[in-house]
Amino acid sequence: YEICACLVGSEMCIRDRPYIAAHTHPSGLTFSPSDIRRFALRENMRMLTAVGNDGTVYAIEKTAPFDRSGLLALFRDSEIRLAAAKDPKELQEIMQQLLKEAKQYGANFYAGRDR
């Protein structure tokens, strides 16, 4: 994979070769719906990672049977639930569940940190 500097979500991240994108989440929270949308839409982005200020690393990767339409539909169908979240904790709980469900569309989610 190519190592390059770009801003996730910017046109600089549209590559003609497979790549992995990394960015930070100072909040320490997992991916946002817009992160997942960008991940799904960028054909050559094979993995997206985010590192929280607490050291937690989040990653989502496309596997061979990746279903872009299915993943986008999963999040599109959940927009009302996401918008109705009362606070960041509830939003994160919904996102964690959706990220687990993403596996059925060929997107594997990982989260962890050294202790």
HELIX and SHEET records of a PDB file:
HELIX    1   1 GLU A   11  CYS A   13  5                                   3    
HELIX    2   2 PRO A   33  LEU A   41  1                                   9    
HELIX    3   3 ARG A   68  ASP A   77  1                                  10    
HELIX    4   4 GLU A   79  ALA A   83  1                                   5    
HELIX    5   5 PRO A   88  GLU A  101  1                                  14    
HELIX    6   6 ALA A  102  TYR A  105  5                                   4    
SHEET    1   A 4 TYR A  19  HIS A  25  0                                        
SHEET    2   A 4 MET A  45  GLY A  52  1                                        
SHEET    3   A 4 VAL A  57  LYS A  62 -1                                        
SHEET    4   A 4 ALA A 107  GLY A 112 -1                                        
END                                                                             
